[in-house]
Structures are given as C-alpha cells and as structure tokens.
Amino acid sequence: MILWSEVMIKTLIIDDNKIIREYFQTMIDWEARGFSLCAVANNGIMGWQEFSRHRPDVVITDVQMPGMSGLELSRKIREVSPDTLIIFISSYDNFNYVKDALEIGAFDYILKHETKGEKFDKKLERIRLEFESRTQRRQHYYEGQLHLALASHSAGALSKLEEILPNRYSMLLLEPASILPAFGRYFPYQEEEPCEDVILKPTNASPYMICGVHTEDSGYLLLLKSGVDLTDFAKDLCQQIFYQQKLYMYGIPICERETISNSLSLFEKYHTCTRRKYFRKYDCIILPFESENTGNIIKYGEISETLNRLDIRKASEMIDHLAYMICSSCNYDLLCEISDLFLSFLIQKEKDLCDESLILYKEEDQKLWKNAEEIFFWFKTKFQEVFTCMHENHFDTYSKQVQEAIRYIRRNYMNDCLNVKEIADHTGMNIDHLNRLMKAETGMTVVKWLTTVRIDKAKQLILKNKKLTEIYPEVGYSNLSYFSNVFKKICGMTPLEYRRKTLEKETID
C-alpha cells in the first residue's frame, strides 16, 4: 500500500557532541516542520556512511570533527550529490569557517546557540522553502527534457536526458477513460481533457515521483524512482484521482528499474496498450504483456443483411454474439469497425424516420461509450428504439416515394409556406399521384399527414408550458387563431383545454 502524503525532507544530523545530537533527536519536532530525521552520526566518517545509505535531502553537520571534518565530508557529498542542501553548525563564529563553507556551496551556517527557539524555526522554514523551490525547478527541468526526447526522438535529446538522469527508474503510463473514437466522429461530443495539475497533484505528493509529462494521446507518463511497486502504486494513484477528482484513470506499468533509454523504448513499444482500456470496467491496471486476439473473421455482409431485416430478436442475438467475441478477445480494431457500422446504420435510419421522439444522441449516454460491454448494451437499446419506431410508424412498409414525402414533411413542417405542390415536386411526382399513394399506404392525404405532424409537435410544446404565441410559429402556422381552430378540429378541444386535462389526468394517475 502506497501512503500518499506531503513529501518529507530527509535530514541527516552529524555532530561529535552527544548533547547536541540528543537535543536534535529529542527536542525538535521535525515532522511538524516537514522534515524526516533519517539518521544521526557522531563523526564525519560515520556521517559519510549514513549519507551513502540514506541519500538525505538535507545534511546538518558540525565543522570540526575527529576523523573527517564537516568541510571534508561536504566536499565528498558535493561530488556525488550537488543538489543536497548542506548546513553547517558550529560553536565558533569564525570567518574562515564561514568562507570555506560558502566556497563548498553550503546553504547556511548556523551557530549552535541559534538552534533553539524561534530563530531556528525560521532557519528550518527557509531550508524547507529552498528545498521545495529546488525540487520544483529540477522537476520542471526534467519534464522539459523528457518532453523534448519524446517529441524529437533524437539521439541528442536522449543522450542529454541520460546525462541528467543516469540511474535506473520505473515508468508508469496513466490513461484517462475516454469515449470510443467512432462516437466522437458521429456525435457533437468533445472529449474533456483532464487537467494536468489535477492528475499530477496526488502524484507529486509521493516520494517516488521524479517528473510527469503529458503524452500526445492525452495520457500522462510518470517517471518514478526505482523501488516502487508499480502495480500497487498505479492502483492507489487511480483511486486517489477518482476519489478526489471523480476522474476514472487506467494505469499501465511500463517498466521497473530500467535506464531512461530502455524506459522510453518500452514506452514506445507499449503505449498502444491504451486501447485495452475499453475492455476494462473495474480493473484499472493494464499489463503490457497482455495479448490481443486479432484472428476473428467478421462477415459484414451478413451483419448488414440482419440489420436491414428490421428483426429486433435476430439483431439482438447478433449483437450479443459480436459483444462476446470482441470483448473476450479484447479486439480493439473490431470494436471500432463494428461501432462504425452500427452507428452509420442507426444514424441513417434516424434521418429516414425524421421522428423527433427518436433521439440517438443523449448527453447522459456518453458515460456508456467508454467501455466495450456498455457500448454493445447501448447499441441493443438504440436498435430496439429505432426498430420499434419504424414498426409503429409503418415506415418499413411504405414505398420509397412515400418515405421520402414523410421525411420531407418532418424536416420542413415548421415552414408556414410548405404546401402539397412543394412536397410532390420533391418526390418527383404530381400532386394527385402522391395523394393517391399516400392515402393508399398511410390512410392519410399529404395535407392530413402534414397537419398531424404539426399538431403532434404542438402537443409536446403545450405540455412543456410554452406560450401559445411561441408555439404556433414553431409548428408552421402564420397566426394564432388559425392554429387554435385546427388544433380544436383535430383534438376536440382548445390547446389550453388540452394542457389542463392532460395535466389533471397525469396528477390522478
């Protein structure tokens, strides 16, 4: 289990005076000040051993000590760790000591009588602020170099990165949940990009974090210190982001304990694993070595034939079969191809029907478009709605000319200048022929069908409590009086009576 908290500043104390050591160990609440006391040493030689073991962020050392002085120790530390903050403490306000300390690059020089009370607290606060500033600057520098190496793919950029990051590292790719690209092409939906600060905020609170960068595919690539269990880290991080920001993320462990060069090579190799996020519903970890079965053969002609039969039972059986085959194999390419096929069919039928009660795009459905199982569930639901609408309207039984006339009416009913001649001209038929055909197939003339469409739409608007003065122009009438007369003739009551009686009935029910 990874513990997420503010990063503590690892601190090493070195002093040959026992009283001073005990004072630092027992009398100062280091954690309350943001510090973690990792070790205490009684001379320079032991201090070097503890430094090598713990690699502290801050070293507070006496100047004069037997075996190895604080100045000698500091020079050795500087050779292997230039970023370590070194603070000298001494009983002597000696100018030469101060001068030597500054030449070594010490951050501060503190007299031992100043290590008590408010004055020392201010010193520690200054150290903490400097540490945070350096950490942030270093992280920004690493991020810039990592961005450059990812974008350029040049040997020079990679060589520079290896120079500043010579150790072995772990790498984790974070990928946000997102809708399948097919839905973004067909519907007016724009994926909301997760804020980089939102994603990286909990990560920066981890002591394992080195830097993180935004990838071209909207993911986040994290470079971490070796020694972290990436699976546990990824699970905890994804949970943190979800609980704090309500964002669902997937973690892909790229590598553990690798050079920066090998880490980036593995990232280029495994970044396509992000496609498998559509086959994960609850498990947020995607392992790079998982395979994808691409051997399934799809007979697209048979699929189209099944859909065109408008048989909901057969269509549902086919969708269930495809869902099982695609989800069990985690076949992303097939998921995309089938989704494209289904969506194009549904959208075409929606255009053919032109029925305002049939709505394919609903904002609340977007959450279903991020997972393969839920995508197929959405398809089953929408096919049911489309097929039902077609059967109820007998649309599937009409001739092509009548279907086209109905579509034209539904698309243009709000135009008060729309007339039978215009509709007939659109279908390529004369008025009499179209009227006879419409009457024979639908039981209504062209005018009757147009009036029915307008009044049905008016009923919807009336129940939404819209004003009559707003309604009649929206449904293709040029004045309120004529609209009210037509409505009463069709419905047997005025628009206001219809609203009152309908609402009363709904209240009783």
PARO-212498 format. One record per residue (C-alpha): residue number from 1; x, y, z. Coordinates in nm, 2 decimals, padded with zeros to 4 digits, always signed. Last residue first. Example, Ala and Ser with C-alpha at 12.3 -4.5 7.8 and 13.67 -1.06 7.14 Angstrom:
num|X|Y|Z
2|+01.37|-00.11|+00.71
1|+01.23|-00.45|+00.78
//
This chain:
num|X|Y|Z
509|-05.26|+00.87|-01.23
508|-05.47|+01.15|-01.09
507|-05.19|+01.41|-01.15
506|-05.13|+01.28|-01.50
505|-05.50|+01.31|-01.58
504|-05.51|+01.67|-01.45
503|-05.20|+01.76|-01.66
502|-05.37|+01.62|-01.97
501|-05.70|+01.80|-01.90
500|-05.53|+02.14|-01.84
499|-05.30|+02.12|-02.14
498|-05.57|+02.00|-02.38
497|-05.81|+02.27|-02.25
496|-05.54|+02.53|-02.33
495|-05.48|+02.40|-02.68
494|-05.86|+02.40|-02.75
493|-06.06|+02.08|-02.76
492|-06.17|+01.81|-03.00
491|-05.82|+01.72|-03.09
490|-05.82|+01.76|-03.47
489|-06.08|+02.04|-03.50
488|-05.96|+02.21|-03.18
487|-05.60|+02.21|-03.31
486|-05.71|+02.35|-03.65
485|-05.91|+02.63|-03.48
484|-05.62|+02.71|-03.24
483|-05.37|+02.73|-03.53
482|-05.60|+02.96|-03.73
481|-05.64|+03.20|-03.44
480|-05.27|+03.20|-03.35
479|-05.14|+03.31|-03.69
478|-04.89|+03.20|-03.95
477|-04.88|+02.83|-03.86
476|-04.58|+02.61|-03.92
475|-04.52|+02.43|-03.59
474|-04.27|+02.68|-03.44
473|-04.49|+02.98|-03.54
472|-04.78|+02.84|-03.34
471|-04.58|+02.76|-03.02
470|-04.44|+03.10|-02.91
469|-04.78|+03.28|-02.91
468|-04.92|+02.97|-02.74
467|-04.68|+03.02|-02.45
466|-04.47|+02.72|-02.36
465|-04.58|+02.51|-02.07
464|-04.38|+02.20|-02.18
463|-04.71|+02.02|-02.22
462|-04.80|+02.27|-02.50
461|-04.47|+02.21|-02.67
460|-04.53|+01.84|-02.70
459|-04.89|+01.89|-02.82
458|-04.77|+02.14|-03.08
457|-04.54|+01.87|-03.22
456|-04.83|+01.63|-03.26
455|-05.03|+01.91|-03.42
454|-04.77|+01.98|-03.68
453|-04.71|+01.61|-03.77
452|-05.09|+01.56|-03.79
451|-05.13|+01.86|-04.02
450|-04.86|+01.74|-04.26
449|-05.02|+01.39|-04.27
448|-05.36|+01.54|-04.34
447|-05.22|+01.76|-04.61
446|-05.05|+01.47|-04.78
445|-05.36|+01.25|-04.77
444|-05.40|+00.99|-04.49
443|-05.46|+00.62|-04.48
442|-05.09|+00.55|-04.48
441|-05.03|+00.33|-04.79
440|-05.34|+00.40|-05.01
439|-05.38|+00.76|-04.90
438|-05.01|+00.84|-04.95
437|-05.02|+00.68|-05.30
436|-05.34|+00.86|-05.40
435|-05.21|+01.19|-05.27
434|-04.87|+01.14|-05.45
433|-05.04|+01.07|-05.78
432|-05.27|+01.37|-05.75
431|-05.00|+01.61|-05.66
430|-04.76|+01.51|-05.94
429|-04.45|+01.31|-05.85
428|-04.08|+01.38|-05.84
427|-04.06|+01.34|-05.46
426|-03.95|+01.70|-05.40
425|-04.21|+01.82|-05.65
424|-04.49|+01.65|-05.45
423|-04.37|+01.81|-05.13
422|-04.36|+02.16|-05.29
421|-04.70|+02.10|-05.45
420|-04.85|+01.99|-05.12
419|-04.76|+02.31|-04.94
418|-04.49|+02.44|-04.70
417|-04.53|+02.82|-04.66
416|-04.57|+02.80|-04.28
415|-04.22|+02.64|-04.26
414|-04.23|+02.44|-03.93
413|-04.32|+02.12|-04.11
412|-03.99|+02.12|-04.30
411|-03.79|+01.81|-04.18
410|-04.09|+01.60|-04.09
409|-04.26|+01.68|-04.42
408|-03.96|+01.60|-04.62
407|-03.91|+01.27|-04.44
406|-04.28|+01.18|-04.50
405|-04.25|+01.26|-04.87
404|-03.93|+01.05|-04.90
403|-04.10|+00.75|-04.73
402|-04.40|+00.79|-04.96
401|-04.18|+00.78|-05.27
400|-03.97|+00.49|-05.14
399|-04.28|+00.28|-05.08
398|-04.41|+00.23|-04.72
397|-04.38|-00.09|-04.52
396|-04.07|+00.00|-04.32
395|-04.23|+00.33|-04.22
394|-04.52|+00.15|-04.06
393|-04.50|+00.43|-03.80
392|-04.51|+00.19|-03.51
391|-04.28|-00.05|-03.70
390|-04.02|+00.21|-03.77
389|-04.03|+00.35|-03.41
388|-03.99|+00.00|-03.27
387|-03.70|-00.07|-03.50
386|-03.53|+00.25|-03.40
385|-03.59|+00.21|-03.02
384|-03.48|-00.15|-03.02
383|-03.17|-00.07|-03.22
382|-03.09|+00.21|-02.97
381|-03.11|-00.03|-02.67
380|-02.91|-00.30|-02.83
379|-02.64|-00.04|-02.93
378|-02.62|+00.10|-02.58
377|-02.57|-00.25|-02.44
376|-02.29|-00.30|-02.70
375|-02.12|+00.02|-02.58
374|-02.16|-00.09|-02.22
373|-01.97|-00.41|-02.28
372|-01.70|-00.21|-02.48
371|-01.65|+00.06|-02.22
370|-01.61|+00.44|-02.27
369|-01.93|+00.50|-02.47
368|-02.16|+00.42|-02.18
367|-02.06|+00.75|-02.00
366|-02.17|+00.94|-02.30
365|-02.53|+00.82|-02.27
364|-02.62|+01.10|-02.03
363|-02.56|+01.36|-02.31
362|-02.82|+01.19|-02.53
361|-02.76|+01.14|-02.90
360|-02.98|+00.88|-03.06
359|-03.31|+01.07|-03.02
358|-03.63|+00.93|-03.16
357|-03.93|+01.13|-03.04
356|-03.85|+01.39|-03.31
355|-03.92|+01.14|-03.59
354|-03.72|+01.21|-03.90
353|-03.76|+00.84|-03.99
352|-03.51|+00.83|-04.27
351|-03.26|+01.05|-04.09
350|-03.28|+00.83|-03.78
349|-03.25|+00.52|-04.00
348|-02.93|+00.67|-04.15
347|-02.80|+00.75|-03.80
346|-02.86|+00.39|-03.68
345|-02.69|+00.23|-03.98
344|-02.38|+00.46|-03.96
343|-02.36|+00.39|-03.59
342|-02.38|+00.02|-03.63
341|-02.11|+00.00|-03.90
340|-01.87|+00.24|-03.72
339|-01.92|+00.05|-03.39
338|-01.84|-00.27|-03.57
337|-01.52|-00.13|-03.71
336|-01.41|+00.02|-03.38
335|-01.47|-00.29|-03.18
334|-01.31|-00.50|-03.45
333|-00.99|-00.28|-03.42
332|-00.99|-00.30|-03.04
331|-01.00|-00.68|-03.02
330|-01.01|-00.75|-02.64
329|-01.06|-01.12|-02.74
328|-01.34|-01.18|-02.49
327|-01.49|-00.84|-02.56
326|-01.49|-00.88|-02.94
325|-01.64|-01.23|-02.94
324|-01.89|-01.18|-02.66
323|-02.01|-00.85|-02.80
322|-02.04|-00.99|-03.15
321|-02.26|-01.27|-03.03
320|-02.47|-01.04|-02.82
319|-02.52|-00.80|-03.11
318|-02.62|-01.09|-03.34
317|-02.88|-01.22|-03.09
316|-03.02|-00.86|-03.05
315|-03.04|-00.82|-03.43
314|-03.22|-01.15|-03.47
313|-03.48|-01.05|-03.20
312|-03.51|-00.70|-03.33
311|-03.59|-00.81|-03.68
310|-03.55|-00.50|-03.90
309|-03.45|-00.72|-04.19
308|-03.19|-00.45|-04.28
307|-03.00|-00.52|-03.96
306|-02.96|-00.89|-04.05
305|-02.85|-00.81|-04.40
304|-02.59|-00.56|-04.28
303|-02.44|-00.82|-04.04
302|-02.44|-01.08|-04.31
301|-02.25|-00.85|-04.54
300|-02.00|-00.76|-04.27
299|-01.89|-01.12|-04.23
298|-01.64|-01.08|-03.94
297|-01.33|-01.30|-03.91
296|-01.16|-01.32|-03.57
295|-00.79|-01.36|-03.57
294|-00.70|-01.03|-03.39
293|-00.66|-01.17|-03.04
292|-00.49|-00.91|-02.82
291|-00.21|-01.01|-02.59
290|-00.14|-00.90|-02.23
289|+00.23|-00.83|-02.19
288|+00.18|-00.46|-02.13
287|-00.04|-00.51|-01.82
286|-00.34|-00.28|-01.79
285|-00.44|-00.19|-01.43
284|-00.77|-00.01|-01.36
283|-00.98|-00.32|-01.30
282|-01.35|-00.22|-01.28
281|-01.46|-00.18|-01.64
280|-01.17|-00.27|-01.85
279|-01.22|-00.37|-02.22
278|-01.22|-00.01|-02.34
277|-00.89|+00.04|-02.16
276|-00.74|-00.21|-02.40
275|-00.65|+00.06|-02.65
274|-00.41|+00.21|-02.40
273|-00.18|-00.09|-02.46
272|-00.07|+00.10|-02.77
271|+00.18|+00.28|-02.54
270|+00.37|-00.05|-02.51
269|+00.65|-00.03|-02.77
268|+00.71|+00.35|-02.75
267|+00.70|+00.32|-02.37
266|+00.95|+00.03|-02.38
265|+01.19|+00.24|-02.58
264|+01.15|+00.53|-02.33
263|+01.23|+00.31|-02.03
262|+01.53|+00.15|-02.21
261|+01.68|+00.49|-02.26
260|+01.60|+00.61|-01.91
259|+01.77|+00.31|-01.77
258|+01.55|+00.04|-01.62
257|+01.45|-00.05|-01.26
256|+01.08|-00.12|-01.33
255|+00.90|-00.09|-01.67
254|+00.58|+00.02|-01.85
253|+00.32|-00.02|-01.58
252|-00.01|+00.08|-01.75
251|-00.25|+00.26|-01.51
250|-00.61|+00.34|-01.61
249|-00.79|+00.65|-01.49
248|-01.15|+00.74|-01.40
247|-01.19|+01.10|-01.29
246|-01.41|+01.19|-01.00
245|-01.14|+01.45|-00.88
244|-01.06|+01.34|-00.52
243|-01.20|+00.99|-00.50
242|-01.11|+00.91|-00.86
241|-00.76|+01.06|-00.85
240|-00.68|+00.88|-00.53
239|-00.81|+00.55|-00.66
238|-00.60|+00.58|-00.97
237|-00.30|+00.66|-00.76
236|-00.35|+00.37|-00.53
235|-00.40|+00.12|-00.81
234|-00.09|+00.26|-01.00
233|+00.13|+00.25|-00.69
232|+00.03|-00.11|-00.61
231|+00.10|-00.22|-00.96
230|+00.42|-00.01|-00.99
229|+00.58|-00.15|-00.67
228|+00.83|+00.13|-00.61
227|+01.20|+00.06|-00.57
226|+01.32|+00.26|-00.87
225|+01.24|+00.63|-00.86
224|+00.95|+00.73|-01.08
223|+00.90|+00.88|-01.43
222|+00.53|+00.93|-01.50
221|+00.38|+00.95|-01.85
220|+00.04|+01.11|-01.86
219|-00.22|+01.02|-02.13
218|-00.39|+01.25|-02.37
217|-00.25|+01.06|-02.67
216|+00.03|+01.31|-02.74
215|+00.17|+01.25|-02.39
214|+00.15|+01.49|-02.09
213|+00.46|+01.47|-01.88
212|+00.55|+01.36|-01.52
211|+00.85|+01.40|-01.31
210|+01.06|+01.24|-01.03
209|+00.79|+01.10|-00.81
208|+00.88|+00.83|-00.56
207|+00.83|+01.05|-00.25
206|+00.47|+01.08|-00.35
205|+00.28|+01.41|-00.30
204|+00.36|+01.49|-00.66
203|+00.15|+01.20|-00.77
202|-00.16|+01.34|-00.59
201|-00.12|+01.67|-00.79
200|-00.03|+01.51|-01.12
199|-00.37|+01.43|-01.25
198|-00.55|+01.75|-01.14
197|-00.25|+01.97|-01.25
196|-00.27|+01.81|-01.59
195|-00.63|+01.89|-01.62
194|-00.83|+01.61|-01.77
193|-00.92|+01.69|-02.14
192|-01.30|+01.70|-02.19
191|-01.38|+01.49|-02.50
190|-01.58|+01.69|-02.75
189|-01.91|+01.54|-02.85
188|-02.13|+01.65|-03.14
187|-02.20|+01.29|-03.25
186|-02.07|+01.08|-03.54
185|-01.70|+01.12|-03.52
184|-01.68|+01.13|-03.14
183|-01.88|+00.81|-03.13
182|-01.63|+00.63|-03.35
181|-01.34|+00.75|-03.14
180|-01.46|+00.53|-02.84
179|-01.52|+00.77|-02.55
178|-01.25|+00.84|-02.30
177|-01.12|+00.70|-01.97
176|-00.79|+00.87|-01.88
175|-00.46|+00.70|-01.94
174|-00.17|+00.70|-01.69
173|+00.16|+00.55|-01.81
172|+00.41|+00.44|-01.54
171|+00.78|+00.43|-01.56
170|+01.04|+00.30|-01.31
169|+01.39|+00.42|-01.30
168|+01.76|+00.33|-01.32
167|+02.02|+00.60|-01.27
166|+02.19|+00.84|-01.51
165|+01.91|+01.11|-01.52
164|+02.10|+01.43|-01.62
163|+02.33|+01.26|-01.87
162|+02.06|+01.01|-01.98
161|+01.83|+01.30|-02.07
160|+02.11|+01.47|-02.27
159|+02.18|+01.15|-02.46
158|+01.81|+01.11|-02.54
157|+01.79|+01.47|-02.67
156|+02.10|+01.41|-02.89
155|+01.97|+01.07|-03.02
154|+01.66|+01.24|-03.15
153|+01.31|+01.11|-03.10
152|+01.20|+01.47|-03.12
151|+00.87|+01.47|-02.93
150|+00.95|+01.21|-02.66
149|+01.31|+01.34|-02.60
148|+01.19|+01.70|-02.59
147|+00.91|+01.62|-02.34
146|+01.16|+01.43|-02.12
145|+01.40|+01.73|-02.13
144|+01.12|+01.97|-02.03
143|+00.99|+01.74|-01.76
142|+01.34|+01.70|-01.61
141|+01.38|+02.08|-01.60
140|+01.03|+02.13|-01.44
139|+01.12|+01.87|-01.18
138|+01.45|+02.03|-01.10
137|+01.29|+02.37|-01.06
136|+01.01|+02.22|-00.84
135|+01.26|+02.03|-00.62
134|+01.48|+02.34|-00.59
133|+01.19|+02.55|-00.48
132|+01.07|+02.29|-00.24
131|+01.42|+02.26|-00.09
130|+01.46|+02.63|-00.06
129|+01.12|+02.67|+00.11
128|+01.21|+02.39|+00.36
127|+01.56|+02.54|+00.43
126|+01.40|+02.89|+00.50
125|+01.14|+02.72|+00.73
124|+01.42|+02.54|+00.91
123|+01.61|+02.87|+00.96
122|+01.29|+03.04|+01.08
121|+01.24|+02.76|+01.33
120|+01.60|+02.81|+01.45
119|+01.52|+03.17|+01.53
118|+01.20|+03.08|+01.71
117|+01.36|+02.87|+01.98
116|+01.69|+02.68|+01.99
115|+01.95|+02.61|+01.73
114|+02.10|+02.96|+01.75
113|+02.34|+02.87|+02.03
112|+02.49|+02.62|+01.79
111|+02.58|+02.89|+01.54
110|+02.43|+02.83|+01.20
109|+02.59|+02.85|+00.85
108|+02.36|+02.81|+00.56
107|+02.32|+02.67|+00.21
106|+02.68|+02.54|+00.18
105|+02.84|+02.57|-00.16
104|+03.19|+02.45|-00.08
103|+03.31|+02.81|-00.12
102|+03.04|+02.93|+00.12
101|+03.15|+02.68|+00.39
100|+03.51|+02.77|+00.35
99|+03.43|+03.14|+00.40
98|+03.21|+03.07|+00.70
97|+03.49|+02.86|+00.86
96|+03.74|+03.13|+00.78
95|+03.51|+03.39|+00.94
94|+03.49|+03.20|+01.27
93|+03.17|+03.24|+01.47
92|+03.25|+02.94|+01.67
91|+03.02|+02.69|+01.82
90|+02.95|+02.54|+01.48
89|+02.66|+02.43|+01.26
88|+02.70|+02.39|+00.89
87|+02.40|+02.34|+00.66
86|+02.43|+02.14|+00.34
85|+02.14|+02.11|+00.09
84|+02.19|+01.82|-00.14
83|+02.17|+01.92|-00.51
82|+02.54|+01.85|-00.59
81|+02.51|+01.48|-00.49
80|+02.81|+01.27|-00.58
79|+03.09|+01.52|-00.57
78|+02.91|+01.76|-00.34
77|+02.89|+01.49|-00.07
76|+03.27|+01.43|-00.08
75|+03.33|+01.81|-00.04
74|+03.08|+01.82|+00.24
73|+03.26|+01.54|+00.43
72|+03.59|+01.73|+00.40
71|+03.42|+02.05|+00.54
70|+03.25|+01.86|+00.82
69|+03.58|+01.73|+00.93
68|+03.68|+01.36|+00.89
67|+03.85|+01.15|+01.16
66|+03.76|+01.38|+01.45
65|+03.50|+01.66|+01.40
64|+03.52|+02.04|+01.34
63|+03.25|+02.18|+01.11
62|+02.94|+02.02|+01.26
61|+02.69|+01.89|+01.01
60|+02.33|+01.94|+00.90
59|+02.27|+01.74|+00.58
58|+01.95|+01.79|+00.38
57|+01.79|+01.58|+00.11
56|+01.92|+01.26|+00.25
55|+02.08|+00.98|+00.05
54|+02.00|+00.71|+00.31
53|+02.29|+00.46|+00.29
52|+02.56|+00.68|+00.13
51|+02.47|+00.96|+00.38
50|+02.49|+00.72|+00.67
49|+02.83|+00.60|+00.57
48|+02.95|+00.96|+00.51
47|+02.83|+01.06|+00.86
46|+03.01|+00.77|+01.01
45|+03.33|+00.90|+00.87
44|+03.25|+01.26|+00.96
43|+03.17|+01.19|+01.33
42|+02.88|+01.12|+01.57
41|+02.61|+01.03|+01.32
40|+02.23|+01.08|+01.33
39|+01.99|+00.92|+01.08
38|+01.66|+00.96|+00.88
37|+01.52|+01.27|+01.06
36|+01.21|+01.34|+00.85
35|+01.14|+01.71|+00.80
34|+00.81|+01.90|+00.73
33|+00.82|+02.12|+01.04
32|+00.57|+01.91|+01.24
31|+00.78|+01.61|+01.13
30|+01.10|+01.75|+01.29
29|+00.96|+01.80|+01.63
28|+01.28|+01.92|+01.79
27|+01.38|+01.83|+02.15
26|+01.45|+01.46|+02.12
25|+01.69|+01.39|+01.83
24|+01.84|+01.74|+01.78
23|+01.90|+01.77|+02.16
22|+02.04|+01.43|+02.17
21|+02.29|+01.51|+01.90
20|+02.39|+01.84|+02.06
19|+02.44|+01.67|+02.40
18|+02.65|+01.40|+02.24
17|+02.89|+01.64|+02.07
16|+03.06|+01.47|+01.77
15|+02.79|+01.61|+01.53
14|+02.63|+01.48|+01.21
13|+02.25|+01.52|+01.16
12|+02.09|+01.37|+00.84
11|+01.76|+01.50|+00.71
10|+01.50|+01.36|+00.47
9|+01.25|+01.63|+00.37
8|+00.90|+01.49|+00.40
7|+00.68|+01.48|+00.09
6|+00.32|+01.56|+00.17
5|+00.11|+01.25|+00.19
4|+00.01|+00.95|-00.01
3|+00.10|+00.61|+00.15
2|+00.14|+00.34|-00.10
1|+00.00|+00.00|+00.00
//
